[in-house]
Amino acid sequence: MRIAVLGGDGFCGWPCALNLSAAGHEIVIVDNLSRRRIDAELGAGSLTPIAAPEERLAAWRELSGREIALERIDVAREYERLAALLREWSPAAIVHYAEQRAAPYSMKSASHKRYTVDNNVGATHNVLAAMVESGVDAHLVHLGTMGVYGYGAHRGATVPEGYLEIEVPLPDGTRFAERILHPSDPGSVYHMTKVLDQHLFYFYCKNDGLRVTDLHQGVVWGTHTEHTARDERLVNRFDYDGDYGTVLNRFLVEAAVGYPITVHGSGGQTRAFIHLRDSVRCVQLALENPPPADGKARIFNQMTEAHRVRELAAKVARLTGAPIEHVVNPRKEAPENELRADHRCLVDLGLKATTLDDGLMEEVVAVARRYAHRCDKSKIPSVSAWTRERARALAWRRE
Ligand SMILES: NC(=O)c1ccc[n+]([C@@H]2O[C@H](COP(=O)([O-])OP(=O)(O)OC[C@H]3O[C@@H](n4cnc5c(N)ncnc54)[C@H](O)[C@@H]3O)[C@@H](O)[C@H]2O)c1
């Protein structure tokens, strides 16, 4: 089928585009390359040397015999170009990765907060409005986050896949059953944009009968998929800096380059995780099994396991012999939390989970060691503070 992959130059989007192309689909990547520009802004590039978009695509053509097209469109700001693409190309599905995805980056300053909201909400709304205006009957698959549920207030309850069954009391003492979007509790401006996205999907499914799957994804770890590993020119980006490096990948890079494993606070935070290979597979499963146009967005929790941060650090320390250092937490978040989440839907569709124990942490360490000479250790600490009080605590610690 024809599939537009918005944000297909990024960490998750690139391996997804290759996977779908290898599966025989016709792919156009739509990306404004903003993530590459943010590398320049932060002075912290991918640990792996990613090739220019055209070089990547030429390498894929040479190796697979398959063509992937590229459209440089800003999905948040170039509405007319996006709508024209949908009209002319008429995709059967759209995968939407095109958002600013780092919580620390979204909390750096007022301008970063405003950019993240404008970019992410603008991009999602433009896609939805363009789908309605063009009349294209596409299935939209969006990458959201497990962070929309928040990490504090569940008191040990299992987080359902998007919707909560509740009973609403009536004045006469009777009750009726209702299925509502699970209450949200975002922990950063970035997470808040994903909450706003959810409500946009809710409205457009109800009003226009669009078909949407919102994948509430856990933290993605790993770097290679079978396709990105085929050739150096296809190498995937690998972020390790304090803004874009996600927790497990950062620990593995720290250990590989001789930096202590930096745990925020007590490390009692529990988060959901998924390997990049499974992330790519989940998107394919969602595309191959589209939902009916029943007026509701379909929501899956796209994760395979949950871990406490200090336990992850200990695992990486055991694997590599690296020391662990507890540092001031720049984030405002619960220092300890439990996380139990239902994630049966994708398993029922055929996902076979790749877990931390499957030997792939060693693969990430090997990749990090191979490119260790490209690591700028001064970019490793996470210095983006959520509040003034957190910024003061960080500054005091540095003095
Ligand atoms: N990486 C993770 O651990 C993780 C976890 C949960 C959810 N997600 C979600 O998955 C998606 C992809 O994440 P990623 O890690 O690949 O991020 P990324 O930053 O590597 O990729 C995002 C891509 O989107 C592009 N983009 C951003 N704004 C755009 C715009 N306005 N127009 C066109 N292109 C635009 C960027 O240039 C980049 O290539 C994001 O929406 C993110 O929220 C990622």
The ligand as an ORCA input file, in Angstrom:
! r2SCAN-3c Opt
* xyz 0 1
  N      12.344      7.863     20.856
  C      11.550      7.474     21.851
  O      11.996      6.905     22.868
  C      10.059      7.725     21.752
  C       9.238      7.252     22.789
  C       7.869      7.479     22.727
  C       7.328      8.164     21.652
  N       8.130      8.612     20.653
  C       7.516      9.360     19.554
  O       7.909      8.847     18.299
  C       8.059      9.918     17.361
  C       9.429      9.842     16.726
  O      10.425      9.921     17.732
  P      11.960      9.832     17.352
  O      12.684      9.343     18.542
  O      12.118      9.150     16.059
  O      12.277     11.401     17.176
  P      13.250     12.155     16.144
  O      13.376     13.542     16.629
  O      14.484     11.350     15.928
  O      12.381     12.120     14.795
  C      11.332     13.005     14.527
  C      11.427     13.389     13.056
  O      10.345     14.280     12.766
  C      10.842     15.376     12.031
  N       9.951     16.523     12.301
  C       9.717     17.156     13.485
  N       8.847     18.160     13.317
  C       8.504     18.168     11.996
  C       7.658     18.985     11.217
  N       7.012     20.024     11.735
  N       7.540     18.718      9.900
  C       8.218     17.676      9.328
  N       9.051     16.874     10.028
  C       9.190     17.127     11.351
  C      12.278     15.578     12.511
  O      13.082     16.258     11.581
  C      12.710     14.137     12.736
  O      13.316     13.591     11.578
  C       7.841     11.227     18.125
  O       6.559     11.725     17.880
  C       7.981     10.808     19.572
  O       7.201     11.597     20.411
  C       9.496      8.402     20.677
*
